[in-house]
Amino acid sequence: MKLMEEQLPDGLSYHGLHHTLSVMKAAERIVKHEGLTPQEEELLMAGVLLHDIGFVETYHNHEEKGVEIASSLLPSFGYNTEDIQIIHALILRTKIPQSAYTRMEQIICDADLDYLGTDDFFAIGNTLFEELKRHGVLKNEKEWNRLQVSFLSSHSYYTDYARKYRQQKKEENFLLVKNIVETYED
């Protein structure tokens, strides 16, 4: 966390330390419902903590850079090669579009995108829009809303927790954005 506090670049209105802390809280909630062994939970939380660490060095392909940083940091915290490989997989699974196979991968993916199914969807999404605009990924709000419609129409939560507690609100948020896009006259 200290590394992120000190080295994250300006302009990360979404992918700042606040996002990592939010994902940690979401992961903790999901773990309570999904259950993991204590060792799995420790590895998951290490993955959550490091899933966006790559932003300290690069904006694009930050997951791959995060794996490199994790490789250099984790041995000093007592993680063995097998544990580090699991954490690498967790970091890489958060790359959009997400794909998850193990229970830990499913939890980190759902925690990373937890906000999609919350009342904070628009406020948090706006911070991502501003960040993407600042980094030249998007030009305007129309592009952003079209991107959201495309993304939300293909996104699926993995865990029972997210499907039970986030899916319905995510669908409501999707319909609101879709209605906005339908008002555009090109």
LUMZAPA-680530 format. One record per residue: residue number from 1; x, y, z of N, C-alpha, C in turn. Coordinates in nm, 4 decimals. Layout:
<filos>
FILO   i       nX       nY       nZ      caX      caY      caZ       cX       cY       cZ
FILO NUM        X        Y        Z        X        Y        Z        X        Y        Z
...
</filos>
This chain:
<filos>
FILO   i       nX       nY       nZ      caX      caY      caZ       cX       cY       cZ
FILO   1   0.0831  -0.1186   0.0000   0.0000   0.0000   0.0000   0.0877   0.1252   0.0000
FILO   2   0.1993   0.1169   0.0712   0.2895   0.2318   0.0749   0.3416   0.2641  -0.0647
FILO   3   0.3760   0.1609  -0.1402   0.4237   0.1801  -0.2767   0.3181   0.2518  -0.3601
FILO   4   0.1934   0.2105  -0.3467   0.0859   0.2743  -0.4223   0.0646   0.4184  -0.3752
FILO   5   0.0660   0.4395  -0.2451   0.0478   0.5750  -0.1923   0.1535   0.6702  -0.2474
FILO   6   0.2755   0.6216  -0.2551   0.3868   0.7077  -0.2934   0.4091   0.7171  -0.4440
FILO   7   0.3728   0.6124  -0.5194   0.4156   0.6093  -0.6589   0.3047   0.6072  -0.7631
FILO   8   0.1784   0.5964  -0.7219   0.0734   0.6023  -0.8229   0.0752   0.7409  -0.8865
FILO   9   0.0674   0.7472  -1.0189   0.0712   0.8775  -1.0852  -0.0578   0.9557  -1.0647
FILO  10  -0.0494   1.0844  -1.0848  -0.1691   1.1683  -1.0829  -0.2584   1.1283  -1.1999
FILO  11  -0.3834   1.1590  -1.1884  -0.4746   1.1322  -1.2993  -0.5471   1.0002  -1.2901
FILO  12  -0.5265   0.9270  -1.1823  -0.5979   0.8001  -1.1655  -0.7192   0.8237  -1.0756
FILO  13  -0.8197   0.8867  -1.1309  -0.9390   0.9169  -1.0524  -1.0168   0.7911  -1.0149
FILO  14  -1.0017   0.6843  -1.0923  -1.0672   0.5571  -1.0617  -0.9693   0.4575  -0.9998
FILO  15  -0.8568   0.4349  -1.0644  -0.7629   0.3303  -1.0229  -0.6649   0.3758  -0.9159
FILO  16  -0.7091   0.4546  -0.8223  -0.6245   0.4960  -0.7118  -0.6290   0.3955  -0.5978
FILO  17  -0.5610   0.4279  -0.4905  -0.5601   0.3401  -0.3734  -0.7013   0.3180  -0.3201
FILO  18  -0.7871   0.4201  -0.3322  -0.9259   0.4064  -0.2864  -0.9961   0.2898  -0.3568
FILO  19  -0.9653   0.2676  -0.4844  -1.0251   0.1551  -0.5573  -0.9764   0.0223  -0.4995
FILO  20  -0.8478   0.0122  -0.4753  -0.7928  -0.1116  -0.4187  -0.8569  -0.1420  -0.2840
FILO  21  -0.8728  -0.0415  -0.2002  -0.9359  -0.0612  -0.0692  -1.0820  -0.1016  -0.0838
FILO  22  -1.1501  -0.0441  -0.1806  -1.2893  -0.0811  -0.2063  -1.2998  -0.2256  -0.2536
FILO  23  -1.2083  -0.2674  -0.3395  -1.2079  -0.4057  -0.3880  -1.1774  -0.5005  -0.2722
FILO  24  -1.0899  -0.4603  -0.1817  -1.0609  -0.5440  -0.0646  -1.1863  -0.5645   0.0199
FILO  25  -1.2620  -0.4578   0.0435  -1.3857  -0.4699   0.1220  -1.4858  -0.5601   0.0517
FILO  26  -1.4988  -0.5435  -0.0786  -1.5911  -0.6285  -0.1544  -1.5470  -0.7744  -0.1487
FILO  27  -1.4177  -0.7987  -0.1625  -1.3662  -0.9360  -0.1561  -1.3942  -0.9977  -0.0190
FILO  28  -1.3762  -0.9200   0.0863  -1.4048  -0.9706   0.2207  -1.5520  -1.0080   0.2343
FILO  29  -1.6424  -0.9257   0.1794  -1.7862  -0.9572   0.1844  -1.8158  -1.0856   0.1084
FILO  30  -1.7584  -1.0982  -0.0092  -1.7850  -1.2149  -0.0923  -1.7306  -1.3412  -0.0257
FILO  31  -1.6105  -1.3328   0.0316  -1.5497  -1.4488   0.0976  -1.6382  -1.4998   0.2111
FILO  32  -1.7010  -1.4092   0.2840  -1.7905  -1.4509   0.3937  -1.9035  -1.5387   0.3424
FILO  33  -1.9491  -1.5141   0.2202  -2.0587  -1.5924   0.1633  -2.0107  -1.7133   0.0849
FILO  34  -1.8947  -1.6999   0.0217  -1.8458  -1.8057  -0.0667  -1.7558  -1.9046   0.0058
FILO  35  -1.6866  -1.8569   0.1079  -1.5985  -1.9432   0.1848  -1.4702  -1.9786   0.1120
FILO  36  -1.3611  -1.9631   0.1818  -1.2291  -2.0049   0.1346  -1.1534  -2.0566   0.2558
FILO  37  -1.0496  -2.1335   0.2328  -0.9628  -2.1726   0.3439  -0.8850  -2.0478   0.3868
FILO  38  -0.8312  -2.0461   0.5075  -0.7499  -1.9305   0.5487  -0.6338  -1.9021   0.4531
FILO  39  -0.5684  -2.0067   0.4021  -0.4579  -1.9853   0.3084  -0.5082  -1.9257   0.1775
FILO  40  -0.6202  -1.9755   0.1265  -0.6773  -1.9197   0.0041  -0.7160  -1.7732   0.0237
FILO  41  -0.7732  -1.7446   0.1390  -0.8134  -1.6070   0.1663  -0.6916  -1.5143   0.1702
FILO  42  -0.5825  -1.5605   0.2306  -0.4603  -1.4793   0.2342  -0.4071  -1.4544   0.0936
FILO  43  -0.4051  -1.5572   0.0103  -0.3577  -1.5416  -0.1278  -0.4503  -1.4485  -0.2068
FILO  44  -0.5805  -1.4648  -0.1866  -0.6769  -1.3778  -0.2539  -0.6528  -1.2320  -0.2170
FILO  45  -0.6377  -1.2054  -0.0879  -0.6207  -1.0675  -0.0443  -0.4880  -1.0094  -0.0934
FILO  46  -0.3853  -1.0920  -0.1037  -0.2592  -1.0447  -0.1628  -0.2818  -1.0087  -0.3096
FILO  47  -0.3562  -1.0924  -0.3797  -0.3882  -1.0630  -0.5197  -0.4689  -0.9353  -0.5346
FILO  48  -0.5668  -0.9172  -0.4458  -0.6482  -0.7950  -0.4485  -0.5598  -0.6733  -0.4250
FILO  49  -0.4755  -0.6816  -0.3254  -0.3878  -0.5690  -0.2923  -0.2971  -0.5327  -0.4092
FILO  50  -0.2551  -0.6325  -0.4860  -0.1596  -0.6100  -0.5942  -0.2228  -0.6013  -0.7328
FILO  51  -0.3539  -0.6155  -0.7437  -0.4136  -0.6285  -0.8769  -0.3951  -0.5053  -0.9645
FILO  52  -0.3776  -0.3886  -0.9055  -0.3550  -0.2664  -0.9839  -0.2202  -0.2016  -0.9543
FILO  53  -0.1290  -0.2743  -0.8927   0.0028  -0.2188  -0.8570   0.0816  -0.1779  -0.9817
FILO  54   0.0535  -0.2402  -1.0937   0.1240  -0.2084  -1.2172   0.1056  -0.0645  -1.2629
FILO  55  -0.0002   0.0011  -1.2146  -0.0223   0.1413  -1.2503   0.0904   0.2323  -1.2015
FILO  56   0.1701   0.1857  -1.1062   0.2813   0.2706  -1.0619   0.3843   0.2884  -1.1735
FILO  57   0.3826   0.1985  -1.2738   0.4794   0.2082  -1.3831   0.4185   0.2309  -1.5203
FILO  58   0.2937   0.1858  -1.5430   0.2346   0.1993  -1.6761   0.0833   0.2028  -1.6670
FILO  59   0.0215   0.2694  -1.7627  -0.1250   0.2715  -1.7659  -0.1784   0.1518  -1.8452
FILO  60  -0.1205   0.1283  -1.9606  -0.1659   0.0183  -2.0450  -0.0935  -0.1110  -2.0070
FILO  61  -0.1699  -0.2204  -2.0063  -0.1162  -0.3521  -1.9683  -0.0588  -0.3509  -1.8268
FILO  62  -0.1261  -0.2798  -1.7392  -0.0777  -0.2700  -1.6012  -0.0807  -0.4043  -1.5284
FILO  63  -0.1660  -0.4960  -1.5723  -0.1707  -0.6263  -1.5049  -0.0386  -0.7022  -1.5226
FILO  64   0.0125  -0.7008  -1.6441   0.1397  -0.7694  -1.6694   0.2523  -0.7053  -1.5890
FILO  65   0.2541  -0.5733  -1.5832   0.3547  -0.5034  -1.5033   0.3333  -0.5355  -1.3551
FILO  66   0.2079  -0.5493  -1.3136   0.1780  -0.5856  -1.1755   0.2332  -0.7215  -1.1379
FILO  67   0.2288  -0.8153  -1.2327   0.2862  -0.9491  -1.2100   0.4364  -0.9365  -1.1868
FILO  68   0.5033  -0.8532  -1.2654   0.6475  -0.8329  -1.2474   0.6777  -0.7736  -1.1099
FILO  69   0.6011  -0.6736  -1.0723   0.6230  -0.6095  -0.9422   0.5957  -0.7085  -0.8296
FILO  70   0.4881  -0.7851  -0.8426   0.4552  -0.8860  -0.7414   0.5680  -0.9872  -0.7273
FILO  71   0.6273  -1.0267  -0.8393   0.7383  -1.1230  -0.8356   0.8554  -1.0716  -0.7548
FILO  72   0.8778  -0.9413  -0.7608   0.9904  -0.8859  -0.6852   0.9552  -0.8595  -0.5391
FILO  73   0.8279  -0.8330  -0.5101   0.7878  -0.8003  -0.3725   0.7559  -0.9225  -0.2852
FILO  74   0.6848  -1.0179  -0.3412   0.6259  -1.1251  -0.2600   0.7256  -1.2173  -0.1887
FILO  75   0.8412  -1.2511  -0.2469   0.9338  -1.3377  -0.1727   0.9767  -1.2770  -0.0388
FILO  76   0.9897  -1.1457  -0.0326   1.0308  -1.0826   0.0937   0.9216  -1.0896   0.1998
FILO  77   0.7999  -1.1247   0.1597   0.6902  -1.1431   0.2552   0.6653  -1.2909   0.2847
FILO  78   0.7567  -1.3760   0.2397   0.7495  -1.5184   0.2724   0.6658  -1.6031   0.1784
FILO  79   0.6262  -1.5488   0.0647   0.5474  -1.6279  -0.0301   0.6392  -1.7176  -0.1125
FILO  80   0.5970  -1.8435  -0.1297   0.6761  -1.9372  -0.2088   0.6360  -1.9290  -0.3559
FILO  81   0.7058  -2.0017  -0.4404   0.6846  -1.9961  -0.5854   0.5409  -2.0313  -0.6232
FILO  82   0.4876  -2.1352  -0.5609   0.3504  -2.1772  -0.5930   0.2500  -2.0685  -0.5560
FILO  83   0.2656  -2.0101  -0.4380   0.1759  -1.9016  -0.3950   0.1856  -1.7822  -0.4891
FILO  84   0.3060  -1.7488  -0.5300   0.3272  -1.6347  -0.6195   0.2597  -1.6600  -0.7540
FILO  85   0.2656  -1.7827  -0.8030   0.1988  -1.8151  -0.9297   0.0473  -1.7975  -0.9180
FILO  86  -0.0091  -1.8347  -0.8039  -0.1532  -1.8169  -0.7818  -0.1871  -1.6677  -0.7794
FILO  87  -0.1047  -1.5892  -0.7119  -0.1277  -1.4441  -0.7048  -0.1133  -1.3822  -0.8433
FILO  88  -0.0163  -1.4278  -0.9213  -0.0023  -1.3799  -1.0596  -0.1313  -1.4042  -1.1368
FILO  89  -0.1859  -1.5240  -1.1252  -0.3092  -1.5574  -1.1973  -0.4235  -1.4674  -1.1528
FILO  90  -0.4312  -1.4385  -1.0233  -0.5367  -1.3503  -0.9728  -0.5247  -1.2108  -1.0336
FILO  91  -0.4046  -1.1590  -1.0386  -0.3824  -1.0261  -1.0973  -0.4241  -1.0261  -1.2449
FILO  92  -0.3795  -1.1263  -1.3177  -0.4073  -1.1313  -1.4614  -0.5553  -1.1523  -1.4914
FILO  93  -0.6272  -1.2182  -1.4036  -0.7703  -1.2439  -1.4254  -0.8535  -1.1161  -1.4182
FILO  94  -0.7990  -1.0090  -1.3612  -0.8747  -0.8839  -1.3531  -0.8664  -0.8026  -1.4818
FILO  95  -0.7861  -0.8482  -1.5767  -0.7757  -0.7783  -1.7060  -0.9104  -0.7892  -1.7785
FILO  96  -0.9532  -0.6782  -1.8359  -1.0808  -0.6730  -1.9064  -1.0585  -0.7174  -2.0510
FILO  97  -1.1383  -0.8080  -2.1068  -1.2507  -0.8747  -2.0419  -1.2015  -0.9831  -1.9460
FILO  98  -1.2676  -0.9904  -1.8337  -1.2261  -1.0853  -1.7313  -1.2641  -1.2284  -1.7693
FILO  99  -1.1825  -1.3207  -1.7200  -1.2156  -1.4623  -1.7284  -1.1628  -1.5259  -1.6008
FILO 100  -1.2469  -1.6057  -1.5380  -1.2090  -1.6656  -1.4102  -1.2435  -1.8133  -1.4106
FILO 101  -1.1551  -1.8925  -1.3504  -1.1751  -2.0363  -1.3481  -1.1831  -2.0906  -1.2060
FILO 102  -1.0938  -2.0455  -1.1194  -1.0965  -2.0945  -0.9816  -1.1879  -2.0068  -0.8972
FILO 103  -1.2223  -2.0552  -0.7803  -1.3082  -1.9778  -0.6902  -1.2428  -1.8460  -0.6518
FILO 104  -1.1114  -1.8475  -0.6250  -1.0420  -1.7234  -0.5910  -1.0445  -1.6257  -0.7078
FILO 105  -1.0246  -1.6744  -0.8296  -1.0296  -1.5879  -0.9477  -1.1689  -1.5287  -0.9653
FILO 106  -1.2704  -1.6085  -0.9415  -1.4075  -1.5594  -0.9524  -1.4346  -1.4494  -0.8501
FILO 107  -1.3850  -1.4684  -0.7293  -1.4072  -1.3693  -0.6240  -1.3361  -1.2388  -0.6565
FILO 108  -1.2109  -1.2446  -0.7002  -1.1396  -1.1197  -0.7296  -1.2057  -1.0462  -0.8468
FILO 109  -1.2516  -1.1190  -0.9466  -1.3193  -1.0542  -1.0587  -1.4476  -0.9851  -1.0145
FILO 110  -1.5272  -1.0534  -0.9349  -1.6520  -0.9930  -0.8873  -1.6260  -0.8762  -0.7937
FILO 111  -1.5244  -0.8865  -0.7107  -1.4910  -0.7770  -0.6202  -1.4420  -0.6552  -0.6975
FILO 112  -1.3631  -0.6788  -0.8019  -1.3082  -0.5701  -0.8822  -1.4190  -0.4906  -0.9508
FILO 113  -1.5269  -0.5574  -0.9902  -1.6372  -0.4910  -1.0594  -1.7646  -0.4871  -0.9754
FILO 114  -1.7482  -0.4921  -0.8463  -1.8607  -0.4893  -0.7534  -1.9492  -0.3675  -0.7759
FILO 115  -1.8896  -0.2532  -0.8033  -1.9645  -0.1279  -0.8142  -2.0704  -0.1305  -0.9245
FILO 116  -2.0555  -0.2191  -1.0238  -2.1521  -0.2249  -1.1330  -2.2936  -0.2495  -1.0820
FILO 117  -2.3036  -0.3202  -0.9705  -2.4340  -0.3540  -0.9158  -2.4662  -0.2793  -0.7874
FILO 118  -2.4228  -0.1530  -0.7806  -2.4498  -0.0734  -0.6604  -2.5139   0.0595  -0.6973
FILO 119  -2.5636   0.1278  -0.5964  -2.6201   0.2616  -0.6149  -2.5133   0.3634  -0.6524
FILO 120  -2.3864   0.3296  -0.6306  -2.2757   0.4195  -0.6634  -2.2262   0.4021  -0.8075
FILO 121  -2.2966   0.3233  -0.8860  -2.2547   0.2931  -1.0222  -2.2197   0.4186  -1.1026
FILO 122  -2.3071   0.5166  -1.1015  -2.2833   0.6353  -1.1843  -2.1714   0.7230  -1.1276
FILO 123  -2.1671   0.7388  -0.9978  -2.0614   0.8215  -0.9375  -1.9240   0.7584  -0.9587
FILO 124  -1.9131   0.6289  -0.9338  -1.7850   0.5603  -0.9522  -1.7510   0.5510  -1.1008
FILO 125  -1.8508   0.5193  -1.1809  -1.8288   0.5119  -1.3248  -1.7789   0.6441  -1.3813
FILO 126  -1.8276   0.7546  -1.3278  -1.7827   0.8847  -1.3757  -1.6333   0.9050  -1.3493
FILO 127  -1.5826   0.8513  -1.2388  -1.4383   0.8637  -1.2125  -1.3582   0.7833  -1.3147
FILO 128  -1.4125   0.6684  -1.3563  -1.3462   0.5886  -1.4600  -1.3530   0.6617  -1.5945
FILO 129  -1.4675   0.7193  -1.6255  -1.4812   0.7963  -1.7496  -1.3785   0.9086  -1.7542
FILO 130  -1.3663   0.9838  -1.6459  -1.2704   1.0953  -1.6417  -1.1271   1.0445  -1.6596
FILO 131  -1.0970   0.9324  -1.5972  -0.9630   0.8747  -1.6105  -0.9363   0.8297  -1.7540
FILO 132  -1.0317   0.7597  -1.8137  -1.0143   0.7116  -1.9508  -1.0026   0.8285  -2.0488
FILO 133  -1.0784   0.9329  -2.0241  -1.0705   1.0529  -2.1088  -0.9329   1.1185  -2.0939
FILO 134  -0.8867   1.1294  -1.9716  -0.7564   1.1904  -1.9442  -0.6423   1.1140  -2.0117
FILO 135  -0.6596   0.9823  -2.0249  -0.5552   0.8991  -2.0853  -0.5785   0.8728  -2.2339
FILO 136  -0.6727   0.9448  -2.2920  -0.6942   0.9373  -2.4355  -0.7649   0.8129  -2.4850
FILO 137  -0.8266   0.7378  -2.3955  -0.8969   0.6163  -2.4355  -1.0344   0.6513  -2.4928
FILO 138  -1.0974   0.7538  -2.4362  -1.2294   0.7996  -2.4809  -1.2254   0.9499  -2.5044
FILO 139  -1.3155   0.9962  -2.5925  -1.3204   1.1394  -2.6205  -1.4348   1.2103  -2.5487
FILO 140  -1.5490   1.1420  -2.5367  -1.6665   1.2117  -2.4836  -1.7626   1.1152  -2.4140
FILO 141  -1.8662   1.1739  -2.3579  -1.9634   1.0971  -2.2804  -2.0427   0.9990  -2.3662
FILO 142  -2.0675   1.0321  -2.4907  -2.1379   0.9382  -2.5798  -2.0570   0.8103  -2.5969
FILO 143  -1.9285   0.8252  -2.6225  -1.8426   0.7065  -2.6352  -1.8442   0.6255  -2.5061
FILO 144  -1.8374   0.6954  -2.3937  -1.8375   0.6302  -2.2640  -1.9649   0.5507  -2.2428
FILO 145  -2.0792   0.6119  -2.2673  -2.2054   0.5417  -2.2438  -2.2235   0.4246  -2.3390
FILO 146  -2.1785   0.4392  -2.4617  -2.1845   0.3267  -2.5560  -2.0925   0.2128  -2.5101
FILO 147  -1.9757   0.2499  -2.4608  -1.8840   0.1490  -2.4070  -1.9474   0.0764  -2.2886
FILO 148  -2.0130   0.1517  -2.2018  -2.0785   0.0897  -2.0853  -2.1884  -0.0072  -2.1282
FILO 149  -2.2686   0.0312  -2.2260  -2.3748  -0.0576  -2.2733  -2.3141  -0.1867  -2.3277
FILO 150  -2.2114  -0.1731  -2.4083  -2.1446  -0.2909  -2.4639  -2.0860  -0.3780  -2.3530
FILO 151  -2.0176  -0.3149  -2.2595  -1.9543  -0.3897  -2.1516  -2.0582  -0.4581  -2.0627
FILO 152  -2.1583  -0.3834  -2.0188  -2.2583  -0.4394  -1.9278  -2.3406  -0.5494  -1.9945
FILO 153  -2.3626  -0.5388  -2.1241  -2.4418  -0.6426  -2.1920  -2.3674  -0.7751  -2.2002
FILO 154  -2.2339  -0.7703  -2.1898  -2.1567  -0.8950  -2.1981  -2.1007  -0.9401  -2.0628
FILO 155  -2.1101  -0.8552  -1.9606  -2.0539  -0.8887  -1.8296  -2.1437  -0.9852  -1.7523
FILO 156  -2.0811  -1.0794  -1.6838  -2.1530  -1.1705  -1.5943  -2.0749  -1.1818  -1.4641
FILO 157  -2.1470  -1.1781  -1.3551  -2.0841  -1.2064  -1.2268  -2.0636  -1.3575  -1.2162
FILO 158  -1.9640  -1.3960  -1.1387  -1.9295  -1.5367  -1.1221  -1.9851  -1.5991  -0.9945
FILO 159  -1.9769  -1.5255  -0.8849  -2.0085  -1.5847  -0.7544  -2.1574  -1.5792  -0.7238
FILO 160  -2.2015  -1.6718  -0.6398  -2.3402  -1.6699  -0.5940  -2.3707  -1.5388  -0.5228
FILO 161  -2.2736  -1.4904  -0.4435  -2.2931  -1.3645  -0.3711  -2.3255  -1.2510  -0.4680
FILO 162  -2.2430  -1.2324  -0.5685  -2.2626  -1.1209  -0.6619  -2.3921  -1.1374  -0.7406
FILO 163  -2.4215  -1.2603  -0.7792  -2.5470  -1.2812  -0.8523  -2.6677  -1.2519  -0.7625
FILO 164  -2.6563  -1.2822  -0.6361  -2.7677  -1.2583  -0.5449  -2.7794  -1.1108  -0.5039
FILO 165  -2.6654  -1.0459  -0.4765  -2.6680  -0.9115  -0.4194  -2.6315  -0.7987  -0.5166
FILO 166  -2.5829  -0.8297  -0.6352  -2.5401  -0.7248  -0.7281  -2.6068  -0.7324  -0.8652
FILO 167  -2.6498  -0.8501  -0.9070  -2.7006  -0.8681  -1.0430  -2.8213  -0.7801  -1.0740
FILO 168  -2.9204  -0.7782  -0.9875  -3.0423  -0.7025  -1.0160  -3.0128  -0.5538  -1.0322
FILO 169  -2.9331  -0.4974  -0.9425  -2.9000  -0.3550  -0.9511  -2.8137  -0.3288  -1.0746
FILO 170  -2.7269  -0.4211  -1.1088  -2.6463  -0.4055  -1.2301  -2.7377  -0.3987  -1.3524
FILO 171  -2.8391  -0.4839  -1.3571  -2.9334  -0.4827  -1.4686  -3.0102  -0.3510  -1.4739
FILO 172  -3.0478  -0.2988  -1.3580  -3.1156  -0.1689  -1.3531  -3.0233  -0.0586  -1.4050
FILO 173  -2.8975  -0.0605  -1.3617  -2.8005   0.0385  -1.4085  -2.7796   0.0266  -1.5594
FILO 174  -2.7727  -0.0962  -1.6082  -2.7584  -0.1195  -1.7524  -2.8747  -0.0561  -1.8287
FILO 175  -2.9967  -0.0778  -1.7828  -3.1133  -0.0225  -1.8518  -3.1114   0.1300  -1.8512
FILO 176  -3.0665   0.1900  -1.7418  -3.0572   0.3359  -1.7358  -2.9576   0.3883  -1.8389
FILO 177  -2.8414   0.3247  -1.8487  -2.7412   0.3683  -1.9465  -2.7908   0.3413  -2.0883
FILO 178  -2.8530   0.2281  -2.1082  -2.9058   0.1937  -2.2403  -3.0091   0.2975  -2.2852
FILO 179  -3.0942   0.3397  -2.1922  -3.1934   0.4423  -2.2248  -3.1276   0.5745  -2.2631
FILO 180  -3.0187   0.6075  -2.1979  -2.9445   0.7295  -2.2325  -2.8908   0.7181  -2.3749
FILO 181  -2.8294   0.6042  -2.4050  -2.7708   0.5832  -2.5386  -2.8779   0.5887  -2.6465
FILO 182  -2.9954   0.5368  -2.6167  -3.1030   0.5354  -2.7155  -3.1529   0.6758  -2.7503
FILO 183  -3.1211   0.7751  -2.6673  -3.1620   0.9132  -2.6972  -3.0653   0.9819  -2.7924
FILO 184  -2.9499   0.9224  -2.8176  -2.8500   0.9856  -2.9044  -2.8973   0.9843  -3.0498
FILO 185  -2.8757   1.0955  -3.1131  -2.9021   1.1049  -3.2576  -2.7668   1.1262  -3.3235
FILO 186  -2.7243   1.0302  -3.3995  -2.5924   1.0435  -3.4631  -2.6020   1.1082  -3.5921
</filos>
